[in-house]
Amino acid sequence: MPKGEKMAAGPNVLWYGNLSSRGIRPGLDNEIELLERLGRPQDHVRFIHVAGTDGKGSVCAMIESILVRSGMTVGSFISPEISRVNECIRLCGNEIDDADLEQILGDVRVHADAMAREGRECTSFEVLTAAALLFFKTVSTEIAVMEVGMGGRLDATNVIVPDVTVINNIGMEHTRFLGDTIESIAMEKAGIMKPGVPCVTLNDDEVFVHLLRHSEEVGCPMLRVDPSEISVVSSNINSVEIGYRGFAYTVGIPGRHQARNAVLAIEAVRLLGDYRDRIEPYVFDGLEEVSWPCRMQKLLAHPIVVDVTHTSGGAVCLARDVSELYGKVVLVFGMLSDKDVDAVSRALAPICSKVFATQPDSPRAMSADLVAETMGKYHEVDGTYRSLTEAMGAAMDARGDEVILVTGSFRMAEGVLKWIARSSRFSTYSQRNTWAEHIRGAIRRD
C-alpha cells in the first residue's frame, strides 16, 4: 500500500467505534474478566503506569523515547487519540498498523461479545485497554508505558502490576466520576499505587499529604521530586533547555512546564531495575528526540499553534509559554461540555488580541454560544461560529502578523488538522500529505 494511504476500517475497528455509545463506566470487574478470557496477557509484560491531571501523556512520550533509544522493545498505551485509534497503541514509537489493530480487536471482540450476551457489556475503553495488553504480549514487548484514562483506582488500566508508577500534577477534573474535592481526586489517582512498587510525584503539599498517607497504607515507596531542583535555562518554539541536579537536558517538546514532566520521566526510568545496565546512557538523547503532537506545537509553514489543553492548570501553563514565545495571539477556542470553560477562559484571555469562539465536532461539544458567553466575561469575543472551518477562516482573515492558537480539546486539534488538509489555502501542502501524516510527524521542527 503506498505511503500515506489508509486501509479502509475493517469490521472489528468499526465494531469498536460503535462501542462509544456505551459511555463511561468506572470499575475493574469487566476488564479483569475480559483479560482472564484472553489468557491474562498483562502477566507477560513489565509496565510503567502514569496518572495525573495534566502532562501525563507528555511524561509517557518521554519515557517511551528514552526506553526506545536504549534498544528495548517498548509498548505505549496513550489516550485519547487525535486523528485515529491507532495512535493509542504504539510499539517502539510507531502506531499499531491497520492490519494488526483489526486482528487484535477481532481477538478481543470474540470474548467481549460473549460477555455482552451474558449481560456484561464492555465499554470502548475497556476493549481498547485489553487490545493493547494483548498486542504487547503478542509482539513480545519488554516493557510498556500505560497512561491512565481517567482517575486511577477504577480505571481499566489498573489491572497491571507495574515496576514504577508516576502521579503527575493533580487538579480538579472529572468531578462527576472522581469527586468534587482535591482530596477525593487525589485518592482516586493514588489508587494506582501498589505494595512495594515505587511511585514518583511532584505534587505540592495540598495534594502530596493525601498521596503520602495512601502510600503508607499500601506500602508503596514514595519519591517526591523537589521542584526547586528544576530550572529552565531557555525556551523556544521547538524545545526547552532544563537543568536538574547538576545536569543539562534538552527536551524536544516546547513549553517551560515540560521541565517538570521531563524530570518525572527521568526519575521514573531511574527506578527501573535495569537502569544502570541498559538505560542510563540514553536519557539525554531520549529527551532531546521526543516528539509529541499538538502540545503547543507550531505547524510547519502555517501561522498556527495547536494545543490540546482542556484543564485550568494546563491553560495557565499554556498562556505563560505562548505569551513568552509568541506574544499576543488570535485564539480559536472550543471545549467539551464537561470541562471548566470558565477557568480555561480566564487563563487564556490575557494573551489574546482577538478571540473566535467555536465548538469541536463531537457529540459532547459545548455550544459555541456558551463558550463565547463565558469567554466574554474576560475578553471581547470577535466572532462565534458553530463550525471550526468558519472560525479558522475568520481567524486567518483577522490575524495580521499574529499567530493563531487553536486549543480547548483533543477534538479541536483533530478539527484544525483536518481543516488544513482540505483547505484551498494549503492545497499544495495537502496534495503531498494527508492530515493524519501531518499530525504523526511533519509538524515539529523548522
Secondary structure, 3 states (H helix, E strand, C coil): CCCCCCCCCCHHHHHHHHHHHHCCCCCCHHHHHHHHHCCCHHHHCEEEEEECCCCHHHHHHHHHHHHHHCCCCEEEECCCCCCCHHHHEEECCEECCHHHHHHHHHHHHHHHHHHHHCCCCCCHHHHHHHHHHHHHHHCCCCEEEEECCCCCCCCCCCCCCCCEEEECCCCCCCHHHHCCCHHHHHHHHHCCCCCCCCEEECCCHHHHHHHHHHHHHHCCCEEECCHHHEEEEEECCCCEEEEECCEEEEECCCCCCHHHHHHHHHHHHHCCCCHHHHHHHHHHHHHHHCCCCCCCEECCCCCEEECCCCCHHHHHHHHHHHHHHHCCEEEEECCECCCCHHHHHHHHHHHEEEEEECCCCCCCECCHHHHHHHHCCCCCCCEECCCHHHHHHHHHHHCCCCCEEEECCHHHHHHHHHHHHHCHHHHHHHHHCCHHHHHHCCCCCC
